[in-house]
Amino acid sequence: MSDKRSVAVTVTLLAAIVAIFGVSLWLNRGAPEETSFVGTDSAATAHIETVEPDYTPWFAPVFSAGSAEIESGLFALQAAIGSGVLCFAVGALWQRHRSSMTNPTGVASRGAAADE
């Protein structure tokens, strides 16, 4: 019974992901191509410049990428590092949970290791 429930949950989650993806594309169908998938920073800057043409930023960026390819590569590197840290943390927590289930006292006994 548990296997059927986990399959149902998995299928439901996959369907929800596909639905979210489809709805986001459908809602964006009438937008001009150059503004279809811009970041929030670019959209906010464009809106501010439209509303207040005399606006001057409070500060300048510390680093400016030389091209869009470099910027995209740095973003991909940031995403890879973040996912690596997240996966390591989840793996460490999973292993901690697994080891606490096998040894509920949390103290390793020498006899148990010798018996195996």
N, C-alpha and C positions, 0 to 999 in steps of 0.2 A: 504494500500500500504506500509506503514511503517513496518507493521508486517512481510510482505513477504521479505522486504529488510533486516531486522534484522535476520531473519531465514537464509537467503542466506549468510550473513556475518558470522554468527555462524558456518554454515556448512563449509564454505570456510576456516575459521580459524582452525577448527578441522581437516580438510583434510590436511592443511599445517603442522600441528603438527605431524600428522601420517606420512606424507611424510618425514619430517625432521628426525624423529625417524628411519624410515625404511632406508633412505639413509645413516645415520650414522652407522647403523648396517651392511649394505651392504658394505660400504667402509672399514670396520674393519674386514671383513670376513677372510682375509688371515693372520692376525696377530697371533703370538703365544699366547696361552692362558694366560701365565703369564704376558704379556704386553698388553693385550686387553684393559683393562679399568683401567690403572694406572693414577694417578694424574699427573699434569704437573710438580710438584716439583720432583717427582721420575723420570720422563722422562728426565727432564733437568739435574738432577744429574747424571744419567746414561750416557747421551751424553757428559757431561763435563768430566767425568772419562774416557770415550773412547778417546776423542780428546786430553786431557791433563792429563796424568796419575799422574803427580807430583803436581797437583793442591791442594792447602790447603784452606779450607774455611776461610773467613774473621772473622767469629764469630760463636759461638756455640748457639744452641737453649736454650731458657730460661727454657722451660719445655719440658720434653720428656714423652710421654705416656708409661705406662708399657706394654701395649699389643695393638694389632690391635682392639680388642673389645672396649677398653677404648677410643682409638683414634676415632673410629667410633661413639661411644656414644657422645663424646664431639662435633664432627662435627654435629651430629643430634641435639644436644642441641643448638648449635650456629644457625643452620638453623631455629629451632623452635622460638628462640628469635627474629631473624631477620624477620621472617614472621609475628610474633605477632606485632612487631613495625610497619611494613609496613601496615598491615591490620588496625591497630589503626589509622595511619595517613590517610589512604584512607577513613576510616569511618568518621573521624573528618572533613575532607574536604568535603565529601558528605553531612554531616549534616549541615555544614556551608553554602553550596550551597543551600540546601533545605530550610533552615531558611531564607536565603536572598531572595529566590523566593516568600515565603509567605508574607514577610514584607520587601518591597524594600527599605524603609528608613533606616532600621537597628536599629530603636528605637522601643522598645516595648511600645505599648500604653495600658493604663489601661482599657480603654473602650472596646477594642477588646477582652481582656481576660474576662471581666465581661459579655460581650454579649454571649459568648459561653457557 
